[in-house]
Amino acid sequence: MVPSLDALVSYQARPTQSLADHLQGVVENTNRLLATGTKTAYGDDWQTVGQVIAWTHDAGKLTEYFQRYLETDDRSQAADRAEYTYHGFVSALLTAHTLHRLDVSAETQLAGFYAVAKHHGVIPDITEEHRKYTENGQKVTDQYEIVNAQLESIDTHASDAADELLRTASDGALTWDDIYVENAGFYQDLLKPKPDQFGDHLYETVLRAWSTLVCADKLDAAGITVENTPTRPELEAFRRKIEGLPDGDSNPLRELNTLRGDAHSEAHERLCDAHAMGERFFRLTLPTGFGKTLTGLRAGLDLAEQRDSRLIYALPYTSILDQVDEVCQRFFEVSPTDPSYTVHHHLADTRTDLRTLSDSDTVSDGSESIYAETWQSGLVLTTFTQLFESLAGPGNTQSMKLPALQDSVIVLDEPQGISIEWWELVSRLAAFVTREYDATVILMTATQPKLFKQSPDLPDPKPLTTQTAACEEFIQRNPRVQFDIHDSLRAHFGQQTSSSDTIELEDAAAELRATTPAGSNTLAIVNTIESAGTLAEAIEATVENDRDVCMLGADLCTFLRRHSHDDADPDATAAAYLDYLSDRCTLDAQTLLLTTLTTRLRPRDRAILIAALRRILDQTVDTPFDECPTITVSTQLIEAGVDVSFDRLYRDFGPLPALVQAAGRCNREYEGKVSSVTVWRLAPPNSDGQIPSELIYGRKSLLRPTRKALTALQDDGSKTIGEATMISRGVDLYYEELHEQRKTGQRLDSLAARFDAGAGEQLREASLIDQDYETQDVVVLLTEEDQQQYDQYLNYKNDNRWQRAREKFTELQPMVVSLPVATDSVDDNTPVLDVANLRDDAELYQISTGRGLRISDLALNIER
């Protein structure tokens, strides 16, 4: 029953909405965001707590000062002190009083206080922040004097409305007459208990209370009411498409597809059955190419449908996410703007077309983005960064997604991609979401890290399939690859005497060229961008006649300037580009086709080059380059999630799971042969540089467990290791050594300690992306079309049309690259780098070598 709020209707929450309407809308959203029957960690009913917070969060807007501020939009005219117009602190004190009157636990009272006090801000380091409200001192005294003035203003001008609000919030247990109008110091006493007296779950409770309020509040402000049931993609159509997949045209492929089907069918049954028995942690371990993505989607959505909730599918990198996005769009027949499907990462156009959910033809400005960013869809595809950073130390907008975790199924695809420095904190966060939101967590990979094994409070994840051993046995009988340990690496391991324990890039280039005859292809994965560029140049130098080498990216810039393209369809652009490039190259069986892929290239250009490679490598597609020997040099971006298959592969020394993932780019179609995956140790790309493998992985101590595992697998002195041995025994040895080396489970990780202490500000500064240098995002303009898109963004921005500007900026993301910036060369007078206009200086953008852009080359090309 809707309460009577006759007095409250006369006051405004904002110029376009009464306080009564706003509070009712926030309460309705809160009720739908908090599941019935759920309890806080301290035994309080969440819906009762949530309703109190929702009703009281804007109580401070009843002051004459705030109402006058809405009329004047000038705090100096609205009050003698600007602080009188602020409503967060006084509202939070009334929230705490209401919860206190309802006999809610002291811990939950404090959580409700912080939820309201910070609902327009962020959760700080709670212990430090608490001193600002409770310790003796003039600043604290001043705060409560302001509260006295605000309460007196409400008492004089809006006591009837305030009484109506408090009676409604407390179900009659608290009235305005009970408020300490002239003695705000009572509230200081109410907050006296210190956060560190409340145990391990206070920060989690604060996060949930605050994020629920922020989400409910912003959704109402955008004119959105939370749906009772998330809109999920149609599962039946997905099942039919799975059943319609081809059986395969060879005995190994038919057997492989049978194993895929068995794992697929078994996983969703085991997940639902074990979940009903109370299990919340699961693992799906299958080798690369055995259908993990489709299996995880099917099992996760089956359980989400059973729980009337949503599937949140998270991955480490946007390059892998893009491929899973293609799978989702294909198998579910959805687009990222459908209400049932959201793609959310820093480069995505994250918004939802709400016209299908509304009778109106228009929606409030910004609502399309808010709906998507609160993860209201039934299937959310996102990154580990979005998920874990939002759980650990979220900003205000980031926090809005947390209520969507209720009853959700969370798939962590390729969890070995989580920085090891975050493993203990991720364990804390997994316990948090399962305990607080009753979520379900599935770890899904071919190289399963022991993420939770060292955490005594978490159970060992239950396997979702019994087919893992059968898959490994199948690979034993039908090996796709074998791992060849190069002499440079054997010398590094001390297994043989050699003059050098690295291979120079010129020698590596010669070997790559010698092992890539006409009509074949080779992939070389390196550890740094400079290694990629230098190795590509060295390979090009092995060709005596310039006409006998064709750089795949050489004419891409010219092509884009002359031809229209669609970022949503890189395959069509790639097909046209290959025809264009073939007319500009002299092609025969001796012409080397050379490609370099790095993150220094624009996402648009990378997508086209990868699509072009797929066409060239696909034996069912005819291209002018099919007879050419093809060598591709790439950084690690290609080794997980990029659906390409090469004849042979070389991988610079790195962590063992990365070697296994890299091998997944080789001989994916079981072509009746065993392909070679050579692991070598590349020398620095320049004379004064550090060995690339040590530069990237040495500080994280990921090479030592790899060395011990590989040495153990070569116990018979052999230079080769079978694929089945590598993905089973090798992975186990690696993680056992890694845990032993880092003493996980025997010491408290610093990030986990911050979470336990409620250090919100410190957690907000922590980044899941581990890099040792500052970067700057630059929009790179190469064509007139690029310039037009950027000009449209500027026009919206200059006209203060922020929502349209944001949408247009998202469209610019395929042109954005992140460049390293030397921190010691940057001072306060250095302009922010926004745009590099290279329409007349395209040579500064090195596509062929993958070096892309360098800050030092752009001094005359940077625009604000």
C-alpha positions, 0 to 999 in steps of 0.5 A: 500500500502506497503511504499518504505523503500529502505534506511531503508532496510540497517539497522538491527533490530536484526542479523536475520532481517532488520529494515524495515522488522521488522517495517513493521511486527510490523505495520501489527500486530498492525493494526490487534490488534487495531480495526478500528474506536476505539478511545482513551479516549481522542478522538484520533484514535487508529489505527493512534496512533498505527501505529506511535508507531509501526513505531517509536518504534525502531527508535533509532536502527539507531544509529551507536552505536546500529548497531555496537552493533549488530555486536559485541554483546558487548556494551563496544566495540560499544560505549564509553558509554554503554548508547549510544547503548540503543534505548528506550528513544530516540525512545520514544522522536521521537514517542512523536514528531511524535504524536505532529506533528499529533495534537494528544492530550497531554495525548495520546502523553504521552501514546505513549512516555511511550509505546515506552520507556518501550517496553522492560520493565514495566510500572512504577509508572508514576507520579514518573517516569515522574520526571526522564524525566522532572525535573531539575537536572544533571541526567535528563541533562545527559539523554538528552545529551545522546539523543543529541549524538544519534540523531547526530549519526543518522544525520551523518550516517542514516539521509536518513533512519530516514527521510524515517521512519518519513515520513512513520510514520507521512504520510509526516507530519514530516521529519528528518529535523524537528528533534531537533538534537542539542537541545534535550531539546525541547523534555523535554518541550514536556513532561512537562505536569504532568500525574496527570493533565490528568485525570483518564484514562491516565494509562489505555491509557498507558497500551493499547498503551504499551501492543499493542506494546509489543504484536505486537513486540514479535509476529513479532520477533517470526515470527507470523502474527496476524490472522484477525479472531480468530480461535474458536471451532466449535459451531455446534458440541457443540450444537449437543452434548448438544441436545444429553444429556439424559433426565433423568430417574426420574421425578425430573431429567427430570424436572431439565433437562428441566430447564437447557435447558430453561436457556441454550436456553434463556441465549444466546438469551438474551445476544445477544439481550441486547448486540445489545442494548448496554448492556455490563454487565450481570449475570447468576445466577443458583444453583449448578448443573443447567448447568451454565458451558455449558450455559455460554460457549454457550452464550459466544461463540455465542456472540463471533462468532457474534462479530468475537472475542473470549471468555475468561473464567476465574475462581478463582482456577485451581482445578475448571479450570481443570474440565471446561477444561475437559468439553471444551475438551469433548464438543468441541473435542479440546485439549489445543494445538489447535489454537482454544483453550488455557489453561493458568495458572501457572501450564499449558503447555501453547502453541499452535501447529502452524503447522495447521496455517502455510505452513511450517513444523517448526516455530520459537523457542518460537512461540508456547508459544507466540501465546498461551500467547497472547490469540490469540485463540477463546476460552481461559480458564484462572484464575482470577490471570492471567486476573486481575493481567495482567490488573492491573499491568502487567509484560512485558510478561503478557501485551501481552494478553491485545490486545486480550480483544478487543470485547471479551466476558469475563465470570467470573465463581464463582466471589465470589472467588475474594478476597474482597480486590480486589472488588473495583479494579475489578470494575475499571478493568471491566469498563476499559475493557468495555470502552476501549476494548468494551468487555462484562462481564458476572458474573456466579455463584450460589452465586452472589456477588454484585461486581459492585452494590456499584460502581456508574459508573457501571450499575447493570448487566442484568440477562441472564435468567428468570429461576432463581426463577423457579430453586429455586422453584424446589429446594423448592419442590425437596430439595437436602440438608438441612443445620443443624446448629451444637450445637457447632455453635449454642453455638458460636451464643449464641443460646444455653448454652454449655460448649464449642463453638467448637467441639474437633477433636476427638469428630468430628471424632467419630460423622463422624464415627457414621454417616457413616454406611456400603455402605455410604459416608461422606465428611468433609471439613475443613479450614486448612491443619493441621485440615485435617491431625489431623482429619484424624488421629482422625478418624483412631483412632476410628477404633479398628482393624488396618485391618478395616481401609484402607487409600486411599492414603497409597500405591499410592507412591508404585503403581506409582513406579511400574506402568506407568501412564498418567497425561492426564488420571487420571481415567485410573490410578485410576481404576488400583490403586483401583485394586492394593489397594484392593489386599493389604487391607482386605475389607468387610462392616466394613472396613473404607475407609479414604481419605485426600485431601489437596493442600500439595499433588502433583497435580498428586496424588490429581488428582488420588485420586479424580478420585478414589473417583469418581469411588467409589461414582459412583453408575454405576461403580463397585469397590472393595470398594463399600460396605465400609463406606467411609469418605473423609476429605478435605480442601476447594479445593473440594468445588467448581468445583470438580464433586463428590457427597457424601451422607452427608457433614460436613463443618467447619464454614466459609463464607456463599457462601462457605457453599453453594458451599460445599453443591454442593458436596452433593446429586447432582443426586437427589436420592429421599432423603434430605441429611444433610449438617452439619455446625459446628465449629471445635476446633484448631488441637493443644492445642496452635493453633487458631480456624481454621475458625477465622485463615482463615476468621476472619481477612477478616471479613467474619464470621460476615455477615455469623453469622448474615445471619444464625441467621436471617434464624433461626428466628423460633429457628430451627436448620435446614435451607432449601436449597432454603432459603439458596441460595436465602435469605441467600446469599442476607443477607450475601452480604448486611451485608458484603457491609454494614460492609465494607462501600463499595462505601463510601470510596476509596479502596487503590488498586483502588486509585493506579490504578487511579494514574497509580501506575504500580509498586505498582499494580505489587506487589499486588497479587490476592492470599491473604496469610499471609505467604511466600511459596516456590515451590518444585518439589517432586520426588518420582519415577525413572520416576519423576527423568528422567523427571527432568533430561531432564529438567536439560539437556535442561537448562544446554545446554541453550535450554531455550524453550525446558527447559520451556516446560519440566519444565511445564511437571514437574508441576504435581509434584510441591507443595507450602510449607510455609516458615518462613520468619524469618528463611530465610536469604541471605545464604539460598539456593533456594529450587527447588527439594525434591528427596524423592525416598529413603525417601517417608515416608517424604511425607505424602499422607494418612494424606494430610500433604504432605511435611514440610520444616523442614523434607527436609533439607537433601533432597533438591537439587538446 
